[in-house]
Amino acid sequence: MKTVMIIALMGIICSLPVRAQVSSTITVEKKGLAKHYIQNGERLDHKEIRSVLSGYPGSADEFKKSSRNSGIGLGLVAGGCLVIGANSIIGTIKDLEALNSGSMNISGSNTGIFLAGCGMAVAGIPFLLRGNSQFIRSINLYNSQPGLSHSPGTSIVVAVTPVSAGLKICF
């Protein structure tokens, strides 16, 4: 009878880590200029981070705000760069046509459009910075949630004293 109970207890103890549904924290690993977000030893992409953060209300809201601000900033920077590039190409084509026709009157590109493109690109930078800070805040809110495992792995500690015995299981 004792052996059956000991075997059952050992089976329960060994199966506890398998049944644990505790997530671990998201860590940041910097490689060159890129940042990689790691959870449980695996690299997370944008969709996986969204699915991980969606279960936690505070971090999910911050993640939505960061996605919106980053999208606006990226749109402004990309639009500004496109306007600058298109203005440069159009100005170059006009100058080449003027030179091919024999005229030495090179007017250059339109400065107003170029400055508008620069303004768009510069206006997007604060949105990108704000989106990045909100993203970091959402990761920090997720990591500060109770119930997250800050140390991966399991441990079993058996303490025996002359008066009593204790068993501590961490997973």
C-alpha positions in Angstrom: 0.0 0.0 0.0 2.8 2.4 0.9 4.6 1.7 -2.4 1.4 2.4 -4.4 1.0 5.7 -2.6 4.7 6.7 -3.1 4.5 5.8 -6.8 1.3 7.8 -7.1 2.9 10.8 -5.3 6.0 10.6 -7.6 3.7 10.5 -10.6 1.8 13.5 -9.5 5.0 15.4 -8.7 6.5 14.6 -12.1 3.4 15.6 -14.0 2.9 19.0 -12.4 5.3 20.9 -14.6 3.7 19.4 -17.7 0.3 20.6 -16.6 1.5 24.1 -15.6 0.0 26.9 -17.8 2.3 29.6 -16.6 3.8 31.9 -19.2 7.2 33.3 -18.9 8.3 36.9 -19.4 9.2 38.5 -22.7 12.8 39.5 -22.9 14.6 41.8 -25.3 17.7 40.6 -27.1 19.7 43.2 -29.0 21.6 42.0 -32.1 23.2 44.9 -33.9 20.5 47.5 -34.7 17.7 45.0 -34.4 15.8 44.0 -31.3 14.5 40.4 -30.9 11.7 39.6 -28.5 12.2 36.2 -26.8 9.7 34.1 -24.8 10.5 30.6 -23.6 13.6 30.5 -25.7 11.7 31.2 -28.9 11.8 34.4 -31.0 8.4 36.1 -31.3 7.2 37.9 -34.4 4.6 40.8 -34.5 1.6 38.4 -34.7 2.8 36.2 -31.9 3.4 39.2 -29.7 -0.1 40.5 -30.4 -1.6 37.1 -29.5 0.5 36.9 -26.3 -0.4 40.4 -25.2 -4.1 40.1 -26.1 -4.9 38.2 -22.9 -3.8 41.0 -20.6 -6.0 44.1 -20.7 -3.5 46.8 -19.9 -0.8 45.6 -22.2 -3.3 44.8 -25.0 -4.5 48.4 -24.9 -1.0 49.8 -25.0 -0.1 47.5 -27.8 -3.1 48.7 -29.9 -2.0 52.4 -29.3 1.6 51.6 -30.2 0.5 49.9 -33.4 -1.7 52.8 -34.4 1.0 55.4 -33.7 3.7 53.4 -35.4 1.4 53.0 -38.5 0.7 56.7 -38.7 4.4 57.5 -38.3 5.5 54.9 -40.8 2.9 56.2 -43.3 4.1 59.8 -42.9 7.8 58.9 -43.3 7.2 56.6 -46.3 4.8 59.2 -47.9 7.4 61.9 -47.4 10.1 59.8 -48.9 7.9 59.0 -51.9 7.1 62.7 -52.4 10.8 63.6 -52.2 11.8 60.8 -54.6 9.0 61.6 -57.1 9.9 65.3 -57.0 13.5 64.5 -57.7 12.7 62.2 -60.6 10.3 64.6 -62.2 12.8 67.5 -61.8 15.6 65.4 -63.3 13.4 64.4 -66.3 12.4 68.0 -66.9 16.1 69.1 -66.8 17.1 66.3 -69.2 14.3 67.4 -71.6 15.5 71.0 -71.4 19.1 69.9 -72.1 18.1 67.7 -75.0 16.1 70.5 -76.6 19.2 72.7 -76.7 18.1 75.0 -74.0 20.5 75.8 -71.1 17.6 77.0 -68.9 17.5 74.4 -66.1 14.9 75.2 -63.6 15.4 72.3 -61.2 12.7 70.6 -59.2 9.9 72.3 -57.4 11.2 73.3 -54.0 7.8 73.6 -52.4 7.0 69.9 -53.0 10.4 68.9 -51.8 9.9 70.8 -48.6 6.4 69.3 -48.2 7.9 65.8 -48.5 10.6 66.7 -45.9 7.9 68.0 -43.6 5.9 64.8 -43.9 8.9 62.7 -43.1 9.9 64.8 -40.1 6.3 64.8 -38.9 6.3 61.0 -38.8 9.2 60.7 -36.4 7.4 61.7 -33.2 4.7 59.2 -34.0 7.3 56.4 -34.4 9.0 57.4 -31.2 5.7 57.5 -29.3 4.7 54.1 -30.8 8.0 52.6 -29.7 7.6 53.8 -26.1 4.1 52.5 -26.0 5.2 49.1 -27.3 7.9 48.9 -24.6 5.3 50.0 -22.0 3.0 47.2 -23.1 5.8 44.6 -22.8 6.6 45.9 -19.3 2.9 45.8 -18.3 2.8 42.2 -19.5 6.0 41.2 -17.6 4.6 42.8 -14.4 1.5 40.7 -14.4 1.2 38.3 -11.4 1.6 34.6 -12.2 4.4 35.0 -14.8 7.4 32.7 -14.3 10.5 34.9 -14.1 12.8 31.8 -14.0 12.2 29.0 -16.5 12.4 25.4 -15.4 11.2 23.5 -12.4 12.7 22.7 -9.1 11.8 20.4 -6.2 13.3 21.1 -2.8 13.1 18.5 0.0 13.9 19.8 3.4 14.2 17.4 6.3 14.7 18.5 9.9 14.7 16.4 13.1 11.2 17.5 13.8 9.5 17.7 10.4 9.9 17.3 6.6 8.9 19.7 3.8 8.5 19.6 0.1 8.7 22.7 -2.1 7.8 22.5 -5.8 8.4 25.5 -8.1 7.2 25.5 -11.7 
